[in-house]
Each structure stands twice: as C-alpha cells, then as structure tokens.
Amino acid sequence: MKDAVLLFSGFLGGLFFGYITAILAFFVWQLIKEGFGDPKQVAIPAIFLLGIFGTALVYLAAVVIESWPVLLGAAITFTNGARPLFKQEE
C-alpha cells in the first residue's frame, strides 16, 4: 500500500511539475528568441534572466527524469500546458 501511495503522489507531483516546466521552457525560449532578434538591446537582462530560468529549468528536468511516475505526469501536463503557450507564436 505504501508503494502505491508513493507512486500516486509522484504522479500528482509530476502533473504539477509539467506545468511549471512548460512555463519555464516558454520563458527560456522567448528570451533566446529575443536575444537573437535584437542582441545589443537585451544582452545583459537576457543573460541574467537565462541564468535564473535556465538553471531552474535544468534542475526541474533533472528532478523529473529521476522518477518514472513523475516523468509520466510531467509529460502529460507539459504537452497540454506547452501547446497553448507555443501556439501563440504561429
């Protein structure tokens, strides 16, 4: 019973992590695009913000990959959460 509760709580945590990962990935992608578009105007703020959001994204991805229930939950919500964010670009 204890193992089932741990797997279920890991899956629920993965659902939450998926949305956070989608938001961080969106911020990082927008900063990279902005830096390529006008590098002289946003160089220092973009590097500072990439240091914050990029590091958080890498750490979150490492935590998510460690456990398969968390990875499964994160994959479900990442695909649902990232689709509307990245669709705005098109």
Backbone as JSON, one array per atom type, in Angstrom:
{
  "sequence": "MKDAVLLFSGFLGGLFFGYITAILAFFVWQLIKEGFGDPKQVAIPAIFLLGIFGTALVYLAAVVIESWPVLLGAAITFTNGARPLFKQEE",
  "N": [[0.82, -1.19, 0.0], [1.95, 1.19, 0.76], [3.81, 1.63, -1.27], [2.13, 2.04, -3.47], [0.89, 4.43, -2.77], [3.1, 6.13, -2.77], [3.82, 6.01, -5.5], [1.5, 7.11, -6.67], [1.45, 9.68, -5.48], [3.83, 10.65, -6.52], [3.16, 10.73, -9.23], [1.13, 12.7, -9.14], [2.66, 14.87, -8.29], [4.27, 15.08, -10.54], [2.38, 15.96, -12.39], [2.03, 18.59, -11.54], [4.69, 19.54, -11.81], [4.95, 19.39, -14.58], [3.44, 21.54, -15.63], [4.87, 23.68, -14.53], [7.35, 23.27, -15.77], [6.63, 23.69, -18.44], [5.99, 26.43, -18.43], [8.46, 27.56, -17.65], [10.07, 26.67, -19.78], [8.85, 28.06, -21.87], [9.46, 30.74, -21.14], [12.28, 30.66, -21.29], [12.65, 30.01, -24.01], [11.5, 32.28, -25.23], [13.23, 34.27, -24.31], [15.6, 33.47, -25.57], [14.87, 33.75, -28.27], [14.38, 36.52, -28.31], [16.92, 37.47, -27.72], [18.34, 36.68, -30.01], [17.0, 38.18, -31.88], [17.35, 40.97, -31.29], [20.19, 41.58, -30.22], [21.87, 43.54, -29.04], [20.31, 45.21, -27.46], [19.09, 43.68, -25.47], [20.97, 42.15, -24.17], [22.33, 42.02, -21.56], [20.11, 41.9, -19.64], [18.88, 39.58, -20.67], [20.82, 37.57, -20.36], [21.02, 37.52, -17.58], [18.37, 36.78, -16.85], [18.2, 34.34, -18.22], [20.06, 32.93, -16.76], [18.65, 32.61, -14.38], [16.07, 31.41, -15.09], [16.88, 29.39, -16.86], [18.62, 27.79, -15.33], [16.81, 26.93, -13.39], [15.09, 25.48, -15.03], [16.75, 23.4, -15.97], [17.38, 22.13, -13.53], [14.81, 21.35, -12.71], [14.14, 19.62, -14.79], [16.02, 17.61, -14.32], [15.12, 16.62, -11.86], [12.62, 15.66, -12.59], [13.22, 13.62, -14.43], [14.34, 11.66, -12.86], [12.44, 9.94, -11.69], [10.02, 7.63, -12.76], [7.14, 7.77, -12.39], [6.8, 10.5, -11.87], [7.88, 11.56, -14.2], [6.04, 10.59, -16.08], [3.64, 11.92, -15.31], [4.51, 14.57, -15.62], [5.06, 14.65, -18.35], [2.53, 14.4, -19.45], [1.15, 16.74, -18.58], [2.93, 18.67, -19.49], [2.77, 18.53, -22.28], [0.11, 19.29, -22.63], [0.13, 21.8, -21.4], [2.15, 23.27, -22.67], [1.42, 23.45, -25.32], [-0.66, 25.52, -25.78], [0.87, 27.77, -25.07], [3.1, 27.86, -26.84], [1.78, 27.89, -29.2], [0.85, 30.43, -29.63], [2.82, 31.8, -30.93], [2.68, 31.2, -33.63]],
  "CA": [[0.0, 0.0, 0.0], [2.84, 2.35, 0.85], [4.39, 1.84, -2.6], [1.09, 2.61, -4.34], [0.71, 5.84, -2.38], [4.28, 6.85, -3.26], [3.71, 6.14, -6.96], [0.41, 8.04, -6.98], [1.86, 11.03, -5.12], [4.84, 11.04, -7.5], [2.43, 11.08, -10.44], [0.49, 14.0, -8.91], [3.74, 15.87, -8.32], [4.65, 15.23, -11.94], [1.39, 16.81, -13.05], [2.38, 19.97, -11.17], [5.98, 19.86, -12.43], [4.77, 19.55, -16.02], [3.04, 22.93, -15.91], [6.0, 24.57, -14.21], [8.34, 23.09, -16.83], [6.11, 24.34, -19.65], [6.12, 27.87, -18.26], [9.89, 27.89, -17.69], [10.54, 26.46, -21.15], [8.34, 29.17, -22.66], [10.27, 31.93, -20.83], [13.63, 30.48, -21.82], [12.57, 30.09, -25.47], [11.25, 33.68, -25.59], [14.47, 35.02, -24.08], [16.55, 33.12, -26.62], [14.41, 34.4, -29.5], [14.59, 37.96, -28.17], [18.36, 37.71, -27.81], [18.76, 36.58, -31.41], [16.35, 39.24, -32.66], [17.98, 42.27, -31.03], [21.14, 41.22, -29.17], [22.52, 44.67, -28.35], [19.42, 45.86, -26.52], [18.65, 42.81, -24.37], [22.04, 41.2, -23.83], [22.55, 41.86, -20.11], [18.94, 41.32, -18.97], [18.61, 38.22, -21.14], [21.78, 36.66, -19.72], [20.62, 37.43, -16.18], [17.14, 36.0, -16.76], [18.5, 32.96, -18.62], [20.72, 32.32, -15.62], [17.64, 32.23, -13.4], [15.08, 30.48, -15.62], [17.57, 28.25, -17.46], [19.08, 26.93, -14.25], [15.62, 26.3, -12.81], [14.58, 24.5, -15.99], [17.64, 22.23, -15.96], [17.2, 21.44, -12.25], [13.5, 20.72, -12.73], [14.2, 18.48, -15.71], [16.77, 16.54, -13.65], [14.25, 16.03, -10.84], [11.53, 14.94, -13.27], [13.74, 12.43, -15.1], [14.77, 10.67, -11.87], [11.38, 9.03, -11.29], [9.13, 7.42, -13.89], [5.78, 8.32, -12.2], [6.89, 11.95, -12.01], [8.1, 11.8, -15.62], [4.78, 10.35, -16.78], [2.74, 13.04, -15.01], [5.05, 15.8, -16.21], [4.91, 14.58, -19.8], [1.12, 14.65, -19.78], [0.79, 18.16, -18.41], [3.79, 19.51, -20.31], [2.21, 18.61, -23.64], [-1.12, 20.08, -22.58], [0.41, 23.18, -20.98], [3.05, 23.97, -23.6], [0.76, 23.64, -26.61], [-1.22, 26.87, -25.94], [1.91, 28.8, -24.95], [3.9, 27.94, -28.05], [0.9, 28.09, -30.35], [0.68, 31.86, -29.79], [3.86, 32.29, -31.82], [2.36, 30.94, -35.03]],
  "C": [[0.86, 1.26, 0.0], [3.45, 2.66, -0.52], [3.38, 2.47, -3.56], [0.87, 4.08, -4.03], [1.9, 6.67, -2.88], [4.24, 7.04, -4.77], [2.64, 7.16, -7.34], [0.8, 9.47, -6.63], [2.96, 11.54, -6.05], [4.2, 11.46, -8.81], [1.75, 12.44, -10.3], [1.52, 15.13, -8.88], [4.23, 16.12, -9.73], [3.67, 16.07, -12.72], [1.68, 18.28, -12.77], [3.68, 20.4, -11.84], [5.87, 20.08, -13.93], [4.37, 20.96, -16.39], [4.16, 23.91, -15.61], [7.07, 24.47, -15.3], [7.9, 23.76, -18.12], [6.29, 25.86, -19.57], [7.59, 28.29, -18.32], [10.46, 27.72, -19.09], [10.07, 27.58, -22.07], [9.15, 30.43, -22.41], [11.66, 31.82, -21.43], [13.62, 30.61, -23.35], [12.35, 31.53, -25.93], [12.5, 34.54, -25.38], [15.51, 34.72, -25.15], [16.16, 33.78, -27.94], [14.64, 35.9, -29.45], [16.06, 38.31, -28.29], [18.88, 37.61, -29.23], [18.18, 37.71, -32.26], [17.02, 40.58, -32.5], [19.01, 42.11, -29.91], [21.73, 42.4, -28.41], [21.63, 45.27, -27.27], [19.09, 44.99, -25.31], [19.74, 41.88, -23.87], [22.17, 40.98, -22.32], [21.31, 41.33, -19.41], [18.65, 39.88, -19.4], [19.56, 37.22, -20.49], [21.41, 36.46, -18.25], [19.39, 36.55, -16.02], [17.34, 34.55, -17.22], [19.23, 32.21, -17.51], [19.73, 31.85, -14.57], [16.74, 31.13, -13.96], [15.74, 29.24, -16.23], [18.05, 27.27, -16.41], [17.9, 26.21, -13.6], [15.07, 25.23, -13.74], [15.44, 23.24, -16.01], [17.48, 21.44, -14.66], [15.86, 20.7, -12.22], [13.47, 19.52, -13.65], [14.96, 17.32, -15.07], [15.92, 15.85, -12.59], [13.17, 15.18, -11.49], [12.03, 13.63, -13.87], [14.11, 11.32, -14.11], [13.7, 9.61, -11.56], [10.38, 8.86, -12.42], [7.69, 7.87, -13.63], [5.76, 9.84, -12.36], [7.06, 12.31, -13.48], [6.81, 11.61, -16.41], [3.79, 11.49, -16.56], [3.21, 14.33, -15.65], [4.9, 15.8, -17.72], [3.48, 14.88, -20.22], [0.8, 16.13, -19.69], [1.69, 19.09, -19.2], [3.23, 19.64, -21.72], [0.93, 19.42, -23.66], [-0.86, 21.54, -22.22], [1.25, 23.95, -21.97], [2.37, 24.26, -24.93], [0.13, 25.04, -26.74], [-0.17, 27.97, -25.86], [2.68, 28.96, -26.24], [3.06, 28.13, -29.3], [0.69, 29.57, -30.63], [1.68, 32.45, -30.77], [3.47, 32.18, -33.28], [1.35, 31.89, -35.59]]
}
